[in-house]
Amino acid sequence: MAEYALGIGIGLLFYFYTVTCVFFTVRVAALKGRRKRWGWLALFLGLIGFLVVCFLPNGKGVSGETNPVKAAFRQMTGLSPLATWLIAAGLVVIVGGALIGTRLGVYLENRAYEKELSEKESNENALAPASVYGTVERIFAGKGRNYAITDQGDLYGWGNVAITPLDESGRLYEKVQKVATVGETTLLLTTDGTLYGKGNNTNGLIAGAEEKNVKTFTKIESDVLDFDLGETAAALITKRKNLYIWGVNTYGQLAKDVEKRAEITDKIASDIQKVEVTARSVYYLNESGEVYGVGNNAYGQFGLGDKKVRYGVAKIASSCKDFAAGEDFLMLLKKDGSVWTCGNDAFGQLGRKTMEELSESEKKNLEKAKEKGKEEKIQIKKAAEFGQVDLPEEVSKVEGAGHSAFALIGGNVYGWGENQLGQLGTGSNKNCASPELVYRKAADLSASGSCTLILSEDGALLGAGDRRDHQLGAQSGHGFKSIAQIKEGE
């Protein structure tokens, strides 16, 4: 009878201990993902448990045989078949349980890896800029990802990209002239003027596709000159320079007074040379130098002196050669090279003081200046009215991103506005209420979200700001607070 109790006790002990090890291994593997050593933890703990059982005292205390396992095997010939099988089963359970735990760990490891790839939009396939073959000609910054296009039209990307490379060279696409990504939606324009789309189509941004998730690049339109993409709307300019807008009309950005989805049907305007789409508004510039806006105007970014939504197209300014739109502010580049801003100034993105920000003493000084006829030199206006930014020379390009602003003067890059992730490249995280020189000898710049991308005159790729998705190529550290060369590691 004692042998039966001993066999049953050892078998149950092995069984419950092994179940605990397997459960623990499964849980840890689910949490830790791709760390294979956790899959072998059950086997290690099982062996520890076996040794512990081997040295437990039996019912006789310290006298006699204190090793119940040795005693059991010594009396094996006298044990009943049931007791023998229970002991053997205990050994099989602990070894088998450990192996099963290992296999479950590997299985969960693969599931966790697949889930990570899905959630990160194939981030493991993202390329470092060092892998670009050819001369970079154009750059495009996106939220969580950046792109470069070579002089041969080959598209490369790094960060949270959602495009599988064409081949081992790392090219994402060929014969491309422009690319834009917002959230999980990507649009690209090829050199033959065809616009393609891929990804999330919940808001109808991939016009003509019925699926909510378009898995391969699908043709949207041909004979396209330029395009832009926002969170709820997209716009294109045809080679005949006609403007079309489609998507969701939540804020009236489709130039309609009803809230519904729209396809590429109605022409909005003609003789258009540039269009920009933000989360809630659409802006465009015609060949006469006039800038128009439609949609949300909650911060007075249209410069019309009010904050009313515009369901119809509203003329904003004239005598412009370029413009750039941030999240809730607008920058105008006049034909004389001056820069004018309007809208939200919470982070200093207007690059100038507004009437709302003046102290009482400053207001008194302004009144005195008015009396002396010097008002035109002060350039202080309301946030809902355009005011000039104090820049040293004629500006060649303006760029807006989120709550940050940039101006390119020759090869010099100036930045101001929000800088919480170091996206201005000033070397700190302090916001800038006025322009600061952050880089010299730049050939081009692009900004989006909290990340800035610069192409130097000698062809080097540089960046600053957010890199949580490796969109600046770096794998470690505390983010780029200064303009630095993009690389795979540090």
C-alpha positions in Angstrom: 0.0 0.0 0.0 2.9 2.3 0.8 4.2 1.7 -2.7 0.9 2.7 -4.2 0.9 5.9 -2.2 4.5 6.6 -3.1 3.8 6.1 -6.8 0.6 8.1 -6.9 2.2 10.9 -5.0 5.2 11.1 -7.3 3.0 10.9 -10.4 0.7 13.7 -9.2 3.6 15.9 -8.1 5.3 15.5 -11.5 2.0 16.1 -13.3 0.9 19.3 -11.5 4.4 20.7 -11.5 4.8 20.1 -15.2 1.4 21.7 -16.0 2.5 24.7 -14.0 5.8 24.9 -16.0 4.0 24.6 -19.3 1.5 27.3 -18.4 4.2 29.6 -17.2 6.2 29.0 -20.4 3.2 29.7 -22.6 2.5 33.0 -20.8 6.1 34.2 -20.9 6.4 33.2 -24.6 3.3 35.2 -25.4 4.7 38.3 -23.6 8.2 38.0 -24.8 7.6 37.1 -28.4 10.6 36.1 -30.4 12.9 35.0 -27.5 13.5 31.3 -28.0 15.1 30.8 -24.6 11.8 31.1 -22.9 10.6 28.1 -24.8 13.1 25.9 -23.0 12.3 27.3 -19.6 9.8 24.5 -19.0 12.4 21.8 -19.5 14.9 23.5 -17.2 12.2 24.0 -14.4 11.1 20.4 -15.0 14.6 19.1 -14.4 14.9 21.3 -11.2 11.6 19.8 -10.0 12.8 16.3 -10.7 15.9 16.8 -8.6 13.9 18.4 -5.8 11.6 15.3 -5.7 14.7 13.0 -5.7 15.9 14.5 -2.4 12.5 14.7 -0.6 12.5 12.6 2.6 10.1 9.7 2.7 7.7 8.8 5.5 10.6 7.3 7.6 12.1 10.8 8.1 15.9 10.8 8.2 16.3 7.1 8.9 16.4 4.5 6.2 16.3 5.4 2.5 15.6 9.1 2.2 15.4 9.2 -1.6 11.9 8.0 -2.5 12.8 7.6 -6.2 15.8 5.4 -5.4 13.7 3.4 -3.0 10.9 3.0 -5.5 13.3 1.7 -8.1 15.1 -0.5 -5.6 11.8 -2.2 -4.8 10.6 -2.2 -8.4 10.3 -5.9 -8.6 8.0 -5.8 -5.6 5.8 -3.0 -6.9 2.5 -3.6 -8.5 2.3 -2.8 -12.2 0.1 0.2 -11.4 2.7 1.8 -9.2 5.4 1.2 -11.8 3.4 2.8 -14.5 2.6 5.8 -12.4 6.2 6.4 -11.8 7.1 6.0 -15.4 4.1 8.2 -16.4 5.4 10.9 -14.1 8.8 10.9 -15.9 7.1 10.9 -19.3 4.7 13.8 -18.3 7.5 16.0 -17.1 9.7 15.5 -20.2 6.7 15.5 -22.6 5.3 18.6 -20.9 8.5 20.4 -21.2 8.7 19.5 -24.9 5.1 20.6 -25.5 5.8 23.8 -23.7 8.8 24.4 -26.0 6.6 23.8 -29.1 3.9 26.1 -27.8 6.5 28.7 -27.1 7.8 28.5 -30.7 4.2 28.6 -32.0 3.4 31.7 -30.0 6.7 33.2 -31.0 5.7 32.9 -34.7 2.2 34.3 -34.0 3.6 37.2 -32.1 6.1 37.9 -34.9 3.3 37.8 -37.5 1.2 40.1 -35.4 4.1 42.5 -35.0 4.6 42.6 -38.7 1.0 43.3 -39.3 0.8 46.1 -36.7 4.0 47.7 -37.8 3.2 47.6 -41.5 6.1 45.4 -42.4 8.6 47.5 -40.4 11.1 44.6 -40.4 11.4 45.1 -44.2 12.1 48.8 -43.9 15.4 49.8 -45.5 18.1 52.1 -44.3 19.0 55.0 -46.5 22.5 53.6 -46.9 20.9 50.9 -49.1 19.8 53.4 -51.8 21.4 52.7 -55.1 21.7 55.8 -57.3 21.6 59.5 -56.9 18.7 60.8 -54.7 16.7 63.4 -56.6 13.6 63.9 -54.5 12.7 63.3 -50.8 9.3 62.9 -49.2 8.7 62.9 -45.4 5.8 61.0 -44.0 4.5 60.4 -40.5 6.4 57.3 -39.3 8.2 56.8 -42.7 10.4 58.6 -45.2 11.0 58.1 -48.9 13.7 58.9 -51.4 13.4 58.7 -55.2 16.5 58.4 -57.4 17.3 60.0 -60.7 16.2 56.7 -62.3 12.8 56.8 -60.6 13.5 54.1 -58.1 11.6 54.4 -54.8 13.2 53.6 -51.5 11.8 53.9 -48.1 12.6 53.4 -44.4 10.6 53.5 -41.2 7.0 52.2 -41.0 6.6 51.5 -44.7 3.9 49.2 -46.0 5.4 48.3 -49.4 7.2 45.0 -50.0 10.5 45.5 -52.0 10.5 44.4 -55.6 13.8 42.6 -55.4 16.9 42.1 -53.3 18.1 45.6 -54.2 15.5 47.0 -51.8 13.5 49.1 -54.4 9.9 49.5 -53.3 8.7 50.6 -56.8 10.1 51.8 -60.0 9.5 54.8 -62.3 8.0 56.9 -59.5 8.0 60.7 -59.3 6.0 61.3 -56.1 4.7 59.3 -53.1 2.6 60.2 -50.1 1.4 58.1 -47.1 -1.2 59.0 -44.4 -2.0 56.4 -41.8 -2.3 53.1 -43.6 -3.0 54.6 -47.1 -0.3 55.1 -49.7 -0.6 56.9 -53.0 2.2 57.1 -55.6 2.5 58.8 -59.0 4.6 57.1 -61.7 6.6 58.9 -64.3 3.9 58.2 -67.0 1.4 60.2 -65.0 -0.6 57.2 -63.5 -1.8 57.5 -59.9 -1.9 54.3 -57.8 -3.2 53.6 -54.3 -2.8 50.9 -51.7 -3.9 50.2 -48.1 -6.8 51.5 -46.0 -9.7 52.6 -48.2 -12.3 53.3 -45.4 -12.6 57.0 -46.5 -12.6 56.2 -50.2 -9.1 57.7 -50.8 -8.3 54.9 -53.3 -11.0 56.0 -55.7 -12.7 53.3 -57.8 -11.8 50.5 -55.3 -14.6 48.9 -53.4 -12.5 47.0 -50.8 -11.8 48.7 -47.4 -8.3 47.3 -47.5 -6.6 47.3 -50.9 -3.7 44.9 -50.7 -1.9 45.7 -54.0 -1.4 49.0 -55.8 -4.5 49.8 -57.8 -4.9 52.4 -60.6 -6.8 55.5 -59.5 -6.4 57.8 -62.5 -4.2 58.5 -65.5 -2.8 61.7 -67.0 -2.1 63.1 -63.5 0.4 66.0 -63.1 0.4 66.2 -59.3 -1.5 65.0 -56.2 -1.7 65.2 -52.4 -3.2 63.1 -49.7 -4.8 63.9 -46.3 -6.5 61.8 -43.6 -10.0 62.2 -45.0 -9.5 63.5 -48.6 -7.2 63.4 -51.6 -6.8 65.7 -54.6 -5.1 65.5 -58.0 -4.2 67.9 -60.8 -4.5 66.5 -64.3 -2.1 67.3 -67.0 -4.7 69.7 -68.3 -4.2 71.4 -64.9 -7.8 70.7 -63.7 -8.3 70.1 -60.0 -10.4 67.2 -58.5 -11.0 66.4 -54.8 -12.5 63.2 -53.4 -12.9 61.3 -50.1 -15.1 62.3 -47.1 -16.6 65.7 -46.8 -16.6 65.9 -43.0 -15.4 69.5 -42.9 -16.6 70.7 -46.2 -13.2 70.1 -47.8 -14.7 68.6 -50.9 -16.3 72.0 -51.7 -19.8 70.5 -51.0 -22.3 71.4 -48.3 -23.4 67.8 -47.6 -21.4 65.3 -45.5 -20.8 62.3 -47.7 -18.2 60.5 -49.7 -17.4 61.5 -53.2 -15.4 60.0 -56.1 -13.4 61.8 -58.8 -16.2 63.4 -60.6 -16.6 67.2 -60.3 -13.9 69.5 -61.5 -13.2 72.1 -58.7 -11.0 74.5 -60.6 -8.7 74.9 -63.6 -5.2 76.3 -64.4 -3.9 74.8 -61.1 -0.2 74.4 -60.4 -0.2 73.1 -56.7 -2.6 71.5 -54.2 -2.2 70.6 -50.5 -4.6 68.5 -48.4 -4.6 68.7 -44.6 -6.7 66.8 -42.2 -9.6 69.2 -42.4 -8.9 71.7 -45.3 -7.7 71.8 -48.9 -5.6 74.6 -50.5 -4.6 75.2 -54.0 -2.6 77.7 -56.1 -3.5 78.7 -59.7 -1.2 79.9 -62.4 -2.3 83.5 -61.7 -0.7 83.3 -58.3 -4.0 83.1 -56.4 -4.3 80.8 -53.3 -7.8 79.4 -52.5 -9.0 77.3 -49.6 -12.0 75.2 -48.7 -13.1 73.4 -45.6 -12.3 73.9 -41.9 -11.2 77.4 -40.8 -11.5 77.0 -37.0 -8.3 78.9 -36.3 -8.8 81.6 -39.0 -6.1 80.0 -41.1 -7.8 81.3 -44.3 -6.9 84.9 -43.2 -10.4 86.2 -43.9 -10.8 87.6 -40.4 -13.3 84.9 -39.2 -13.3 81.3 -38.2 -16.2 80.0 -40.3 -16.2 76.8 -42.2 -16.1 77.3 -46.0 -18.2 74.8 -47.9 -17.4 76.7 -51.0 -14.0 77.7 -52.4 -12.8 80.9 -50.8 -10.0 83.1 -52.2 -7.3 83.6 -49.7 -4.5 85.7 -51.3 -3.0 86.8 -54.6 0.6 87.5 -55.9 1.8 84.2 -54.5 4.4 81.8 -56.1 4.1 79.1 -53.4 2.3 78.1 -50.2 2.5 75.5 -47.5 -0.1 74.3 -45.0 0.4 73.0 -41.5 -2.2 71.4 -39.3 -4.1 74.6 -38.5 -2.0 77.3 -40.1 -1.1 78.5 -43.6 2.1 80.0 -45.1 2.1 82.1 -48.2 5.3 82.7 -50.2 4.8 85.9 -52.2 6.3 86.6 -55.6 8.7 89.1 -53.9 10.1 86.3 -51.7 8.4 87.3 -48.5 6.6 84.8 -46.2 3.2 85.5 -44.6 1.4 83.3 -42.0 -2.0 83.0 -40.5 -3.9 80.7 -38.2 -3.1 78.7 -35.0 0.0 80.1 -33.1 -0.1 77.9 -30.0 3.5 76.7 -30.7 4.8 79.8 -32.3 4.3 78.3 -35.8 3.3 81.7 -37.3 6.9 82.9 -36.7 5.7 86.3 -35.5 3.9 88.0 -32.6 0.2 88.4 -32.9 -2.1 91.0 -31.3 -3.4 88.3 -29.0 0.1 87.7 -27.6 1.1 91.3 -26.9 1.6 92.5 -23.4 0.1 95.8 -22.2 3.4 97.6 -22.6 3.8 96.2 -26.1 0.3 97.4 -27.0 1.2 100.9 -25.8 4.4 100.9 -27.8 2.4 99.8 -30.8 0.0 102.7 -30.4 2.9 105.1 -30.1 4.4 103.6 -33.3 1.1 104.2 -35.1 1.1 107.8 -34.1 4.6 108.2 -35.5 3.6 106.5 -38.8 5.8 103.4 -38.2 3.1 100.8 -38.1 4.1 99.2 -41.4 7.5 98.2 -39.9 6.1 96.4 -36.9 4.0 93.8 -38.7 1.9 92.7 -35.8 -1.5 91.5 -36.7 -4.2 89.2 -35.4 -3.7 85.4 -35.7 -6.7 85.3 -38.2 -5.0 87.9 -40.4 -1.9 87.4 -42.4 1.3 88.9 -41.1 4.9 88.8 -42.4 7.6 86.6 -41.0 10.9 88.3 -40.4 13.4 86.4 -42.7 16.8 87.8 -43.8 16.5 87.2 -47.6 14.2 86.1 -50.4 12.7 82.7 -49.7 12.7 80.0 -52.4 10.5 77.4 -50.7 8.2 77.0 -47.7 7.2 73.8 -45.9 4.6 73.2 -43.2 4.3 70.1 -41.0 2.0 69.7 -38.0 2.7 72.7 -35.9 6.2 73.4 -37.4 7.3 75.6 -40.3 10.3 75.8 -42.5 11.7 78.2 -45.1 14.5 77.5 -47.6 16.7 80.5 -48.5 19.2 79.5 -51.1 20.7 76.5 -49.3 19.9 77.7 -45.8 17.1 76.1 -43.9 15.2 78.1 -41.2 12.7 76.6 -38.8 10.2 77.7 -36.2 7.2 76.5 -34.3 6.7 73.2 -32.4 10.0 71.4 -31.5 9.0 69.0 -28.8 10.7 66.1 -30.6 13.6 68.1 -31.9 12.1 68.3 -35.4 13.4 71.8 -36.0 17.0 70.6 -35.6 18.0 73.4 -33.3 19.7 71.1 -30.8 17.0 71.3 -28.1 13.3 70.6 -27.6 12.2 74.2 -27.0 9.6 75.6 -29.3 10.7 78.6 -31.5 8.5 81.6 -31.8 10.7 83.1 -34.6 12.8 81.6 -37.4 16.2 80.1 -36.5 18.9 79.0 -39.0 19.3 75.2 -38.6 21.2 74.0 -41.7 23.3 75.3 -44.6 23.8 73.9 -48.1 20.5 72.1 -48.5 19.2 71.1 -51.9 15.7 70.2 -50.7 13.7 69.7 -47.6 10.5 67.8 -46.7 8.6 67.6 -43.4 5.7 65.7 -42.0 4.3 65.2 -38.5 7.3 65.6 -36.2 10.0 64.5 -38.6 12.2 66.6 -40.9 14.1 65.3 -43.9 16.8 67.2 -45.8 18.8 66.4 -48.9 22.1 68.2 -48.8 23.9 69.7 -51.8 26.3 66.8 -51.9 23.5 64.3 -52.0 23.5 63.2 -48.3 20.3 62.3 -46.5 19.8 64.2 -43.2 17.1 64.4 -40.7 15.8 65.6 -37.3 13.0 64.9 -34.9 10.8 61.9 -34.4 12.3 58.4 -35.2 10.2 56.1 -33.1 9.5 54.0 -36.2 13.1 54.2 -37.4 12.1 56.7 -40.1 15.4 58.4 -39.6 17.3 55.1 -39.9 18.7 55.2 -36.4 18.0 52.3 -34.2 19.0 53.7 -30.8 19.5 56.9 -28.8 17.2 59.7 -27.8 16.1 61.2 -31.1 17.6 63.7 -33.4 17.6 67.2 -31.9 20.1 68.5 -34.4 20.2 68.0 -38.2 22.3 64.8 -38.5 23.1 62.3 -41.2 20.6 59.4 -41.4 22.2 56.0 -40.8 21.3 52.5 -39.8 22.7 52.7 -36.2 24.8 55.0 -34.0 
